[in-house]
Each structure stands twice: as structure tokens, then as C-alpha cells.
């Protein structure tokens, strides 16, 4: 009869001797920690190319062009004569936006009439579109403020009163939860949690599927004669214990390296990590118990990665996710884990505020632990 610590030793030896599992658990984490954030290190798009259609040709309209080009968001690349030509620039990818200054722009402003500026951007990339709209709106708003102040001065107001009285409302924008207003603080912390989830699932799944494959070939192994509960606990201890190293790497070095905001205390963070790692390990053990080919866990997990990103609720709003899909997503540890870690680490929530998600992870741990026990026992039953 194999004792518990004998099983721990055998599981650890099996794990460390399997190159595919070690490459998945540690090489994959290291690879993705540098690969995934690379496209987002610039945080926000800048100097987006824009073409101008200036139908007015006045000095004031050229001043607006200059002010738009001076913003950090926009770079004027050409002046074209027609909207069709501007659209062609957009379709060819030579420009990402269009600014149309209408005829009689200067005259209407002098007469105090309302002037409509038209601008558009490539909406296939929402940050590009938003950046262009922000830059052009900033330039036109600044010019409008200058004109308003000049008119108030002509009407006899003193400069200080004119400078402060042109607008009844002052806007003070203060970013919350995302100080840089960029991609890294927005998407990378959540994806790091998903990477940890998927990598641990693959590692645990490959281990179990490999042993099932060997059993079906007639090869003998300790997993065939070991008591099911000690085997499950030993596997969980070895996989979960080793995986605390990648978790520490992501939540420690990686967050510091990419200067991602951290608000959670270490105690609260590790308290939430515990059921996340256990639930994911149990699900991975269940996946491995169900499969008999070592290549299948990686394929299943990789195919599920993109749907899980959108179902997690940080890229696509939860309110717009169909209710059946949102219900299904709650049965995977990644969904409550991402929500909980974002609230703790990025939003500064108290642990009490994420307690329902914490208990949800413990519930998933119990559920997948029971199912893993059942399927491991079922795998052993024909050989009993």
C-alpha cells in the first residue's frame, strides 16, 4: 500500500520528468508574460494619420489644421480636395481619419452662427477611432474657446473674466482604476489570470491523460493501485504547490515590470489565490481523468481561451453577454477569479466585497474535486 507521501514523491517525480508538462507550466508562463503585453506597451495610439478637406481656405481654417496637427493624438498627412478622395485614403490604409472643414467656416464664425465640423475615424479599432475623435474635438474646442474669449473682449469684458467666463462648466478629468488610460492597466492583469488558469489546466490535464494513455496500452503505474483520495490530494498538492511559483511571478515581478497598478494587500491577494489554484487544479485533474490522449488537453484548453476572454466580462460588458453563456461561464474558475482579482488588485475593493466570488471558487473546488474523485475511481475500477 502506497502512503500519502510516497504518492507525493511519485507525482512530483512524474511531473518533473515530463518535459511537455514542465514546458507548459513554466515555459509557457514565462513566454506569455513577455509576449502578450508587447503590443500594448505603448498604452494608447498616438499620431494617427488624418487627411483634411478644407473647403473654406481661410486663415482661421488653416489655424484649425495647425492646432489639430499639434495635438498628440492626430498627425495631418495630406490635404485633399474632395470627400471621395479622402475616403480612398481611408480605404487604402494611408489614413485613419478625416477632418472636413465646411465652406464659409470663417464667415459664419464672424457672424456668430453655429458651425458644424465633420470628422470621422476608422471604427474597426475602437481606440484608434476614440483617439482621432479626441484629438480633433480637442483642437476644435480650443479654437472655439479662443473665438469666444475674443468676442467677450470685444464686448468690453476684462481679460480675466472673459478667460474664465466663456464656459459655465469646468471639466476636471481624473482617471479611476486606470491611471494611464491605456491598454496595459486595462487588459493585461485580467489576461494574466486567464493565462494562469489555462496553463494550469493544460499541465494537470496532460498529466492525467498521459497516465490514462499508458494504462490503455497495458503499462503498469502507481496511479492504478493507489487509493483514489490520497492520489487526488497528492496530485493537487504537487500541482498547486508548484504552480504558486508562476502565480508569484505574475503577481509580483510582472506587475512591477509593466508598472501595473496594485491595490490589494498581500494577505488578501493570497487568500483569493488559494481557492483559485485549487479549483483550477481540480478542474485540470478532471479533464485529465476524462481524456486518454495527452495531446487533447492542450487542444481543448487553447480552443477555449478566446471565448473565455470575452465571457470574463472585462473586454465585453457582462450585461451584453447572453444570459445562457454568462451562466455557463460561471462554472469555470477563470470567470470569478478574473472578476475578483480585478476588484481587489486594480480597483482597491475590500475582501468583503469579493467574498461572494471567493465562495464561488470554493464551491467550484468542491464540485470539481468530487467529480475528479469519481472519474479517477472509475478509471481504476476495471483493474480492481
C-alpha positions in Angstrom: 0.0 0.0 0.0 1.4 3.4 -1.1 1.4 6.0 1.6 0.4 9.6 1.0 4.0 11.0 1.0 5.0 8.1 -1.3 2.3 9.4 -3.7 3.5 13.0 -3.4 7.1 11.8 -4.2 5.9 9.8 -7.2 3.7 12.6 -8.5 6.5 15.1 -8.2 8.9 12.8 -10.0 6.5 12.1 -12.8 5.7 15.8 -13.2 9.4 16.9 -13.2 10.4 14.2 -15.7 7.7 15.1 -18.2 9.1 17.8 -20.5 5.8 18.7 -22.0 4.2 19.5 -18.6 7.2 21.4 -17.3 7.4 23.4 -20.5 3.7 24.2 -20.2 3.7 25.1 -16.5 6.8 27.2 -16.5 8.0 27.8 -20.1 4.5 28.8 -21.2 4.1 31.2 -18.3 7.5 32.8 -19.0 6.8 33.0 -22.7 3.4 34.6 -22.4 4.4 37.0 -19.7 6.7 38.8 -22.2 4.9 38.0 -25.5 1.3 39.1 -24.6 1.9 42.6 -23.3 4.2 43.6 -26.1 1.5 45.1 -28.5 0.1 47.2 -25.6 3.3 48.7 -24.2 2.7 52.0 -26.0 -0.5 52.1 -23.9 -2.5 54.4 -26.3 -2.4 55.1 -30.1 -0.7 58.4 -30.9 -0.1 60.5 -34.0 -2.9 58.8 -36.0 -2.8 59.9 -39.7 -5.7 62.1 -40.8 -6.5 63.8 -44.1 -8.1 67.2 -44.3 -10.8 68.6 -46.7 -10.6 72.4 -46.2 -13.5 73.8 -48.2 -13.1 77.2 -46.6 -9.4 78.0 -47.2 -9.4 80.9 -44.7 -6.6 81.8 -42.3 -8.8 80.6 -39.4 -9.4 77.2 -41.0 -5.7 76.8 -41.6 -5.2 77.7 -37.9 -7.6 74.8 -37.0 -5.5 72.5 -39.2 -2.3 73.5 -37.4 -4.0 73.1 -34.0 -5.2 69.6 -34.9 -1.7 68.6 -36.1 -0.2 69.9 -32.9 -2.2 67.5 -30.7 -0.6 64.3 -29.5 -3.5 62.2 -31.0 -3.5 63.4 -34.6 -1.0 63.9 -37.4 -2.2 65.6 -40.6 -0.8 63.7 -43.6 -2.5 65.3 -46.6 -4.9 67.9 -47.7 -7.3 66.6 -50.4 -10.0 68.3 -52.5 -13.0 66.0 -52.1 -14.6 63.6 -49.7 -14.3 60.8 -52.2 -10.6 61.2 -52.3 -10.4 61.3 -48.5 -12.4 58.1 -48.3 -10.0 56.5 -50.7 -7.1 57.4 -48.4 -9.1 55.7 -45.6 -9.8 52.6 -47.6 -6.2 52.3 -48.7 -5.0 52.4 -45.1 -2.9 55.6 -45.8 -5.1 57.5 -43.2 -7.1 56.5 -40.2 -9.4 59.6 -40.1 -10.9 62.5 -42.0 -11.4 66.2 -41.0 -13.9 68.2 -43.1 -13.9 72.0 -42.6 -17.1 73.3 -44.3 -17.3 76.3 -46.7 -18.0 79.7 -45.1 -16.4 78.4 -41.9 -14.7 81.8 -41.1 -17.7 83.9 -42.2 -20.2 82.0 -40.1 -18.0 82.3 -37.1 -17.7 86.0 -37.5 -21.5 86.3 -37.8 -21.9 84.3 -34.6 -23.5 81.4 -36.3 -23.1 77.8 -35.3 -20.6 75.9 -37.4 -20.5 72.1 -37.8 -17.1 70.4 -38.2 -17.2 66.9 -39.6 -14.7 64.3 -38.6 -14.6 60.5 -38.8 -12.2 57.7 -38.0 -11.6 54.1 -38.6 -14.0 52.5 -36.1 -12.7 48.9 -36.7 -10.2 49.7 -33.9 -12.1 51.5 -31.1 -9.0 53.0 -29.5 -7.9 54.4 -32.9 -11.3 55.9 -33.5 -11.6 57.3 -30.0 -8.1 58.8 -30.2 -8.8 60.6 -33.5 -12.2 61.9 -32.2 -10.5 63.1 -29.0 -7.7 64.9 -30.8 -10.0 66.7 -33.3 -12.5 67.6 -30.7 -9.7 69.0 -28.5 -8.4 71.2 -31.3 -11.8 72.4 -32.4 -12.8 73.0 -28.8 -9.7 75.1 -28.1 -10.3 77.2 -31.2 -13.9 77.7 -30.2 -12.8 78.9 -26.8 -10.3 81.3 -28.3 -13.0 82.8 -30.5 -15.5 83.0 -27.6 -12.9 84.8 -25.4 -12.1 87.2 -28.2 -15.8 88.1 -28.7 -16.2 88.7 -24.9 -13.2 91.1 -25.0 -14.8 93.0 -27.9 -18.0 93.3 -25.8 -16.0 95.0 -23.1 -15.2 92.3 -20.6 -11.9 92.3 -18.9 -9.4 89.5 -19.9 -9.6 87.5 -16.6 -13.4 87.5 -16.7 -13.5 86.6 -20.4 -11.0 83.8 -20.0 -12.9 82.2 -17.1 -16.4 83.1 -18.2 -16.5 81.7 -21.7 -17.8 78.4 -20.3 -20.2 77.9 -17.4 -18.8 74.5 -16.6 -15.1 73.5 -15.9 -14.1 69.9 -16.6 -11.6 68.1 -14.4 -11.0 64.6 -15.7 -9.5 62.2 -13.2 -8.9 58.6 -14.4 -10.2 55.9 -12.0 -8.7 52.4 -11.8 -6.6 53.0 -14.9 -4.3 56.0 -14.3 -2.6 55.7 -17.7 -5.9 55.3 -19.6 -4.0 52.6 -21.6 -4.2 49.0 -22.5 -1.7 47.6 -20.1 -3.6 48.5 -16.9 -6.9 47.7 -18.6 -6.4 44.3 -20.2 -3.1 42.7 -19.1 -4.0 42.0 -15.4 -7.1 40.1 -16.4 -5.4 38.2 -19.2 -2.6 37.2 -16.8 -5.2 35.5 -14.6 -6.6 33.7 -17.7 -3.1 32.6 -18.7 -2.5 31.1 -15.2 -5.9 29.4 -15.4 -5.3 27.9 -18.9 -1.7 26.8 -18.2 -2.6 25.0 -15.0 -5.5 23.3 -16.8 -3.1 22.1 -19.5 -0.5 20.8 -17.1 -2.9 18.9 -14.9 -4.8 17.6 -17.9 -1.6 16.3 -19.7 -0.5 14.5 -16.5 -3.8 12.6 -16.1 -4.3 11.9 -19.9 -0.8 10.6 -20.2 -1.4 8.1 -17.3 -4.7 7.0 -18.9 -2.9 6.5 -22.2 -0.3 4.4 -20.6 -2.9 2.3 -18.8 -4.8 1.6 -22.1 -1.5 0.4 -23.6 -1.2 -2.1 -20.8 1.6 -0.3 -18.9 1.5 -0.6 -15.1 1.8 2.5 -12.9 1.4 3.6 -9.3 -1.8 5.5 -10.2 -3.5 2.2 -10.9 -3.1 0.8 -7.4 -3.0 4.0 -5.3 -6.1 4.8 -3.1 -8.1 7.4 -5.0 -8.4 10.1 -2.3 -4.7 10.2 -1.3 -3.8 10.2 -5.1 -6.1 13.1 -5.7 -4.8 15.1 -2.7 -1.2 14.3 -3.6 -1.7 15.5 -7.2 -3.4 18.6 -6.0 -0.6 19.4 -3.5 2.1 18.8 -6.1 0.5 20.7 -9.0 -0.9 23.5 -6.8 2.2 23.9 -4.8 4.5 24.1 -7.8 2.1 26.5 -9.6 2.5 29.0 -6.8 5.8 29.9 -8.4 4.2 31.2 -11.6 1.4 32.9 -9.6 4.1 34.7 -7.6 5.9 35.6 -10.8 2.9 37.1 -12.4 1.5 39.0 -9.4 5.0 40.1 -8.3 7.6 40.6 -10.9 5.3 41.1 -14.0 3.0 43.6 -12.4 6.0 45.6 -11.2 7.8 45.2 -14.5 4.9 46.6 -16.5 4.1 49.2 -13.9 0.6 47.9 -13.4 -1.4 49.4 -10.5 -1.7 47.2 -7.4 -4.1 48.0 -4.6 -4.6 44.6 -2.8 -2.7 43.7 0.3 -0.6 40.6 0.0 -2.7 38.8 2.6 -6.0 39.5 0.7 -4.3 38.5 -2.6 -3.0 35.2 -1.4 -6.3 34.4 0.3 -8.0 34.8 -3.0 -5.3 32.8 -4.8 -5.9 29.7 -2.7 -9.4 28.7 -4.0 -8.5 29.8 -7.5 -5.5 27.5 -7.7 -7.4 24.7 -6.0 -10.5 25.0 -8.2 -8.4 25.2 -11.4 -6.2 22.2 -10.3 -9.3 20.1 -9.6 -10.8 21.0 -13.0 -7.5 20.1 -14.6 -7.4 16.7 -12.8 -11.0 16.1 -14.0 -10.0 17.0 -17.6 -7.1 14.6 -17.4 -9.3 11.8 -16.0 -11.7 12.2 -18.8 -9.2 12.0 -21.7 -6.9 9.2 -22.9 -4.6 11.1 -25.2 -2.0 13.5 -23.9 -2.4 15.9 -26.8 -6.1 16.6 -26.2 -5.9 18.7 -23.1 -3.8 21.4 -24.8 -6.1 21.5 -27.8 -9.2 21.8 -25.7 -7.8 24.5 -23.5 -6.3 26.5 -26.3 -9.6 26.4 -28.3 -11.5 27.7 -25.2 -9.1 30.6 -24.5 -10.7 33.2 -26.8 -14.3 32.5 -25.7 -13.2 32.7 -22.1 -11.7 36.1 -22.7 -14.9 37.6 -24.0 -17.1 35.8 -21.4 -15.0 37.0 -18.4 -16.7 40.5 -18.6 -13.7 42.8 -18.7 -13.5 43.2 -22.5 -17.2 42.7 -23.4 -19.7 44.0 -20.8 -21.4 41.3 -18.8 -24.8 43.0 -19.5 -24.4 42.3 -23.2 -23.4 38.7 -22.9 -26.3 36.3 -23.5 -27.6 35.0 -20.2 -27.1 31.3 -21.0 -23.4 31.9 -21.9 -22.9 34.0 -18.8 -24.4 31.2 -16.7 -22.1 28.7 -18.3 -19.0 30.9 -17.8 -19.7 31.0 -14.0 -18.9 27.2 -13.9 -15.3 27.9 -14.9 -12.8 29.2 -12.2 -11.4 31.9 -14.6 -14.6 33.9 -14.6 -15.0 34.6 -10.8 -11.2 34.7 -10.5 -10.7 37.5 -13.0 -13.6 39.5 -11.5 -12.2 39.1 -8.0 -8.6 39.8 -8.8 -9.5 43.0 -10.8 -11.7 44.3 -8.0 -9.0 43.5 -5.4 -5.9 44.5 -7.2 -6.9 47.2 -9.6 -10.0 48.7 -8.0 -8.9 48.5 -4.4 -12.0 46.6 -3.2 -12.2 45.3 0.4 -12.1 41.5 0.7 -15.7 41.5 1.9 -16.8 42.9 -1.4 -15.3 40.0 -3.3 -16.4 37.4 -0.7 -19.2 36.0 -3.0 -16.7 35.3 -5.7 -14.3 33.8 -3.2 -17.1 31.4 -2.0 -17.9 30.7 -5.6 -14.4 29.5 -6.2 -14.6 27.3 -3.1 -17.8 25.8 -4.4 -16.1 25.0 -7.7 -13.3 23.4 -5.8 -15.7 21.1 -4.0 -17.7 20.3 -7.2 -14.7 19.5 -9.4 -12.9 17.7 -6.5 -15.9 15.4 -6.2 -16.1 14.8 -10.0 -12.4 14.2 -10.1 -12.6 11.6 -7.4 -15.5 9.9 -9.2 -13.7 9.7 -12.5 -10.3 8.7 -11.0 -12.1 5.9 -9.2 -13.9 4.9 -12.4 -10.6 4.7 -14.2 -9.3 2.3 -11.6 -12.4 0.2 -11.3 -11.9 -2.2 -14.3 -8.4 -3.1 -12.9 -9.6 -3.6 -9.3 
